[in-house]
Amino acid sequence: MKISAADALDLRTRSLLLRAHPAGSPGDVAGIVEWFGAMQAQDLASGQWSLGARLPGSTLADVTAALERREAIRTWPMRGTVHLVPPADAHWMLDLMGVRALAGAAKRRAFLGLDERTAERSVEVLGAALAGGNRLTRSQCMAALADAGVEVEGQLGYHLLWYASQRGVTCIAPNIGKEQTFVLLDEWVPAPRRPTREEALGIIALRYFRSHGPAPRKDFVGWTGLTVTDAKAGIAAAGSALATVEVDGAEMIADAALLDAGTDRLDAATVDRGDEWWALPGFDEFLLGYKDRSLMVDDDHKQAIIPGGNGVFRATIVRAGRVVATWTRTLGRSAVAVDVVPLVALRAGERRRAEQALEPYAAFHGRPLRVRWPQS
């Protein structure tokens, strides 16, 4: 099947659950996270809004309560980066993809002046401190390590917390106040799924292309950190659930059911794609889920979205699947103040639509919205 870049972008925004999907959209945190397989969440506030943006009418309190109910947990399943994942899938994701990040742990330990014996000792200390249903803040975990004679100064403490989670011993629980907390993964997930390796590859391939497609194979490789060989095996294991499509001469893969539904019959009424606007966090799968972001972002705008190319993404305002502005928020007691920086010329009516796109974010935090535009 051959489709245009515009139709590919239309399908992609549906896969990302920003537009109507023929299969319907999940109605809770657990469903959203399972749909994606894993959602970028190294920045907690961004991860919370990534969920809120896909659960219309939800609030921060709703998302926080869902995470307390363990509808999703945070850990380092791939690329050494924190994601929200379905709890029952955390173990096999760590075994399948997280193990690749562990392969570089020795080099990082050498840089930090940390030996393997001390790293293993830290896992034992944290495991003992958290056993029996305990939930410790980050500072309490550091104190437990220090009391056991483990050095935690500088980057050592963070590395040891990462290492224990990467080993599948701990995971990140919801914050207490503003502080991160940790629990034992086995206690929070008493009944993990245990697919075979081939099954696991097929599951992660299906989930990635279902939630990000159409996308090229190399983006799947980049997202998971898997080898090219394993990526191919995963796509093969997904079988007929995935299909290949040609987008302006480039081969991409997508959910076969979405391709079968087509793009023209999905809306009950005609929708002007140019009138669809979304305000998304910086660390959202909309951009983080791809290596090639050309469908969504002009090359001239990449520097404004990822200043210095340092991996820190600014929040974006998206019109019809294309980034047209960045935004920065300040949460005050009486209002959400948002500074918008347009990347393209926006007329008065378009600025109003951008402000309307920001309204759900303010409602998510239960505060009125105040938008500030650059002085002309």
N, C-alpha and C positions, 0 to 999 in steps of 0.2 A: 504494500500500500504506500502510495506517495501522498504526502500532505504538505501544505505550506507552513512556513515558520509561524504565521499568525494562528493557524489552526493548532499547531503544536503547542503554542503558548496558551491557547484556550484550554486545551486538554490538560496541560501541566497545572494551570491554576485550579482546575477541578480536582486533579490528583492530590494537590496540596490542601484540599478542603477549604479553599477560599471562595470557590463558586459551587453551584449545585452539582452534585455528583449523581449519576444515574442509579448507583447502588444506595443512595442516601448517605447522610453524614452521621457518624457516631454522636450520641447525645451525652456522653460523659467523658471524664478524664481518662478512664481506663480504655474506652473505645478509641479515643483519639490516639493515645500513645501506642496501642496495639496496631492501629492502622499504619502508623509510621514505622513501627518497629523500634525506633529510637529517635528521640528529639533532642537537639542540642540544648543543653541546660547548664553550661559552665557558669553563666550569669543567671542566678535564680530569678531575678525580676523579669528578665527577658523570657525565660522558660515559662513563667507563670502567665505572661501575656500571650505567648505563643499558643497556649491552651485557651485562654480567654477569648482570643480573636476568632477561634474556631468553635466556640460555645456561646453563641449570641445570648445576651442577657445575663451571663454569669458574672460573678464578682470575685474579687481576690479572696474573700472569705470562703466562697464556694470551692475554689481551686485548692486553697489551703486545707479545707476539710477533706477533700477527696484524697489529697496526699497523706493526710493523717490516717485515712481509712486504708492506705496502702494500695490505692488504685494504680499507683506508679511509684517507682523509687529512683533515686539518682545514684549512679555509679559511673565507672570508667569502662564502658564495654568495648570501645574501639578508639584508635588513634590517640590514646592517652588523654581523652577529653571527656568531661562529664556530660552525660545524657540522661534524660528520663527514659526508662524502659519498663515494660510490663514485669512485675516482680517475678513471676514464674519463669521468665525467660532470661533472667540475669545470669544464672549459672552457665547456661550453654553459650550465651553471648561472650562471656569472659573466656570460656574454654576455646571458643572458635576464633574470636577476633582480639580480645583483650590480651591473649597470650603473646601476640605479636608486639604489643607495647612492652611487655615484660622482657622481651628479648633485648631491649635497649637499656634495661635497668642497671646492668653491671657498668656500662659506660657512664651513666649518670651518677652512680655511686662513687665511681673513681673520681669524677669531677668534684663531688661533694666531700671526698675524703672519708667515705663510709664503707665499711667492709660488709660482706654478705652475712656474716655471723650476727652482727649487730642488727641488720635489717630483719633477719629471721627472729631475733630476740624481741624486736619491737612488735612483730605480729603476735607472738605469744603473750606479751604484756597487754596489748589491746584486747586480744581475745579473752583473757582472764578478767580484765576490768569490765568488759561489756557483758559477760556471761550472766545468765539468769534474768534476762529481760532488761538489763540496764541500758540507758540511753544517755550518752555523755556529750557535752558540748565539745567543740574543738579545743578550747582552752583546758577543759578537764582531761581530754585525751593527752594533751601535751604534758599536763601535770603528772599523769599516770606514768608516762614514759620517763619523764625527768626523775620521778621518785624511784624508778627502777634502774636509774643510772644510765639511761640512754640520752645522748646529746640531741637536743632539738633546736638549737640556735640556727638563725638564718633560714636557709631553704631546707634544712635537714628535716624539720618537723613535718612540713608539707609533703616531702617525698615519702616519709614513713607512713603518713596517713594514706597517701595514694597507693603505696605498695601493699598495704593491708587490704585495701578494697580491690586492687588489681588481682590479688591472690584469691579473691572470693571469700575472704574472712569477714570483712565489714562492708557496709554501704552507708550512704548518706541518708539520714532521716530528715524530716522537715525541721526548719529552724525553731529554736526556742528564743523568742525575741528576734534579735538580728543575728544570732550566732548559729552557725552550722552545727548539726549534731550527727553522731554516728551510732550505729547499732550493729549487732551481728547479723550478717546476711541470712544465715541458716535459721535464725530465730524469727526473722521477719518474713522469710519465705520457706515455710516448713514443707511445702509440696512442690518442688521445682519440676518443670518439664525437663525431660531428658531425651531429646531426639537423637538419632544417630547423626554422625557428622554429615553424611549426604543429605539427610532430612533438614538439618540445621542450615546448610548452605542454600537449599531450596527455599526455606522459610524466609531467610533474610533477603534473598534475591526477589522473591515475590513481594515482600513488604516494601522494599526500596522502590521498585518500579511501579508498584501500585500507588505509592504516595508521592513519587517524584517524576514519574514518566509523562511524556516521552523523554528519555534521557539516554545518552550514550553509555556504552559499557565502561568506559574509562571513569565516568563519574561514579559509578557503582564501586569500582575499585578504590577510587579516592575516598569515598564516603566510609567504606568498611575497613580499609586498610588491608584487605585480603590480597593475595597474589592474583595475578591475571589468570592463572590456572584454576584456582579455587573459584574465582568469579565466574568463569566459563562453566565450571561444574555446577555452580548454584543456579545459573540461568537454565542449564539443561535439566536440572532436577525440578525446577518449577514447571517444566513441560508446557502444555498448551495454555496455561494460565497467562503466559506472557507471549507477546507477538512483536515482530519487528516491523518498523515503519521507516520510510525514507523521508527525511525532512530537508528539503532543498539540497538533495544529493548526499546528505549525511545519514548514516544508519543510526537509529535509536530504537529503544525497547520500551514498551508500555504494557499496561494491563490490557489483555485481550478483550475483556468485557467492555472496557471503556472505549476501545477502538470500535468495537461492534456497535455501540450505542451511537457513535458519531457525535458531531458537535452541533449540528443544526436542530436536532430534535429534543435536546435536553431541557430547554426552557419552555414552559407552558405559554409564555408570552415573549414577544420579540424584545430582546435586551440590547441596548446600545452599549457595546463593550467599553467604549470610551467614557461611559458614565459610571463605571464600577471603580471604586476607590477603596483602598485598604491602608490602614496605619499599622505597620508591623515593627516588632522589635528588631534590634540589630542582629542578635544571635538567633535568627529564625531559619528553619529549613528552607524557606523561600530562596535564600542565597547560600547559606552554609551547606545545603545539601548537594551542591554542584561544584565542579571544578570549572566547567565552562558556563559562564553566566551571561553569555551574549544575548540570549533570548530576552533577558529581563533588564539588562543594564547596558547603556552605551559605554564604549571604551573611555570616552572623555569624562565619564562620571565616576569611574572606579576609584580614583584617588580621593574624591570627596566622600565616598562611602566607606572606604578602607584606607584611612590616612596612613601613608607610609608603608602600606601593605603589611602591617604588623599583626594581622589576624583579629584586630578589634574592629567590629562592624558597627556603623552607626544605624540607628533606627531609620526606617524608610517609609515614605508615602508612595504608594503604588497606584498607578492609573492603568486599568486594562492590562495588568501584568507587567508594566514597565515602570521602573523607578523614576519618579519625577522630582523628589525632594527628600531631604533628610530632616529629622526632628530630634530635639533634645527636650526632655521634660524635667521639671522641678516639682516634686510633690510637697505642697504646702499644707498647712492645717485647714485652710479655707478653700483652696482651689488647686487644680493641676495646671501649672503654667507650662506652655509648650512654645519653644522657639523653632520656627520652620525656616529652612534654607532651601529655596527652590533651586533645582538643577536645570530647569527649563523655564521659559517664560510662561507664567500662569496669569490668565486674565482674572478679572474680579469674580466671575462666576465659578471659575475653576478653583480659586482660593476658597470660596465658600464650600465647594465640594470637599476640598482637602480638610477644612475645619469639621465638616460633618463626619468625615472618616475618622477623625480623632475623638469624636464624642463618645463612642463605645469605650475607649480607653479611660476617659475621665469617669464614666459611669462604672467601670470595672473597679475603680478606686473610691467610688462614692463621693466624688467631689465635682464641682462645676469646672468647666474648661475655660481657660484663658489662653488665647493664641496670639503670639507676637510674630510679626513678619519683619523682614529687613527694611530699614528706612530707605526710601528711594531718593 
